[in-house]
Amino acid sequence: MSTASPDTTTVEIGTQLLDALRALNPGQSDRSLLERLARIEIGYGVMREQPTRADGLSEDEANELAVRAVREVRAEMRAERR
């Protein structure tokens, strides 16, 4: 990467990858696409660093609740098909 100015940096990205991003987000500038993805990745990094969720559940508890919810929805869907 080379520095273009104090506030921006020039990066290289694969053409196929950039084309795929453009196809998923028509009308957005390349800069907008890459900045949004960088913010998303930073957000995920922050979430991974948090030892517990905001509501106080541990990761295991949250996973258990999620599995229970999926099983309940599947059971309801099966019952509706009968």
C-alpha positions in Angstrom: 0.0 0.0 0.0 1.2 3.5 -0.8 0.0 6.6 0.9 -2.0 8.9 -1.5 -2.6 11.7 1.0 -2.7 12.1 4.8 -6.4 10.9 4.8 -6.4 8.2 2.2 -4.4 5.1 1.2 -4.1 3.4 -2.2 -4.8 -0.3 -2.1 -4.7 -3.1 -4.6 -7.6 -5.5 -4.8 -8.2 -8.4 -7.2 -10.3 -7.5 -10.2 -12.7 -10.4 -9.9 -13.3 -9.7 -6.2 -14.0 -6.0 -6.9 -16.3 -6.9 -9.8 -18.3 -9.2 -7.5 -18.5 -6.4 -4.9 -19.7 -4.0 -7.5 -22.3 -6.4 -8.7 -23.7 -6.9 -5.2 -23.7 -3.1 -4.6 -24.6 -1.3 -7.8 -24.2 2.4 -7.8 -21.8 2.6 -4.9 -18.3 3.9 -5.4 -15.3 1.5 -4.9 -14.2 3.7 -2.0 -17.6 3.4 -0.4 -17.7 -0.3 -0.8 -14.3 -0.9 0.7 -14.8 1.5 3.6 -18.1 -0.1 4.5 -16.5 -3.6 4.4 -13.6 -2.3 6.6 -16.1 -0.9 9.1 -18.0 -4.2 9.2 -14.8 -6.1 9.8 -13.7 -3.8 12.6 -17.2 -4.2 14.2 -16.8 -8.0 14.1 -13.4 -7.7 15.7 -14.8 -5.6 18.5 -17.6 -8.2 19.0 -15.2 -11.1 19.1 -13.2 -9.3 21.8 -16.2 -9.0 24.1 -16.3 -11.7 26.7 -20.1 -11.6 27.1 -23.0 -10.2 25.3 -24.6 -6.9 26.3 -27.5 -8.7 28.0 -25.1 -10.7 30.2 -25.4 -14.1 28.4 -22.2 -16.1 27.8 -21.5 -17.4 24.4 -22.6 -20.9 25.4 -25.9 -19.6 26.8 -26.5 -17.5 23.6 -25.8 -20.6 21.4 -28.1 -22.7 23.5 -30.9 -20.2 23.2 -30.4 -19.9 19.4 -30.5 -23.7 19.0 -33.6 -23.9 21.1 -35.3 -21.2 18.9 -34.3 -22.9 15.7 -35.8 -26.2 17.0 -39.0 -24.6 18.0 -39.4 -22.9 14.6 -38.7 -26.2 12.8 -41.3 -28.0 15.0 -43.9 -25.3 14.2 -43.1 -25.5 10.4 -43.5 -29.3 10.6 -46.9 -28.9 12.4 -48.1 -26.4 9.8 -47.3 -28.9 6.9 -49.5 -31.6 8.5 
